Amino acid sequence: MITQQPENEIQQKASVPSLVMERRWVVALFSFMGIVLPLVAGLILSWPWNLEDLVVLLTLLLAAFVSVAVGASLLCFAFGTWWTAVFAGGAWLVGEFLGALQRQLVESGWPALQTWQPFWSGQVNSLSLELVLLLLAMMPGVVCGLWLRQRRVARQ
């Protein structure tokens, strides 16, 4: 037997914003920011700074650490799984690669790209140090993102 609901109840249910719509906006915004923040940071940080100065080097390492940790936190909060933090680290590496490519284009022009050696070809030790830094930055981001998500779910 089918029961009929009064029309005013149907209209009230239709006018209430659903949790699913709110959730979609949160996932879309946080996933976008979780990828774009490390990508832009990697792009900016690959510019030729004066790395002989210790303060500049530490500032760049801190900026990389913070951008990846915040990106990982946003992604883990949006999706609720720890492995999405890998996208933040990958975005930072892609941003660094694009920044090195942009630097080569600005300094030498298009013909120099035919003989261009990417930044990782002669700097394997530097790349391994960056990967360790990214993994260390992802850990607090994962913990913070999952903790905030658990708190939000418990509140609802």
C-alpha angles and dihedrals in degrees: 000000000000118000120208123223121216114258094242091059091051091051092048092052091049093050096051111092108241125234089234093062091048090048092052091056092049093050093046096047097042094045091049093049092042090059101034097049096059091037093056092042091053090048093051096041094055091065114112102270123172096267094176088078108084094211092057092048093050091047091053092048091048091049091051091048094048096045093050093043092051092044091050090048092052093048094047091048092050098046103024097226130104098224094067087075088076088072090062092054091044091050090053091052091048089050091051091050092049090048092053090048091049091049091052091050093049096046102039109012133230100309091058091064090072090068096031118136111206120237093257097054096082100018107065092142091052091050093050089050089052092050091052090049091050093049091049090049093050094056099067089039091056093046093048095044095049092044092052091047092050090050092050093048091048090052093055 
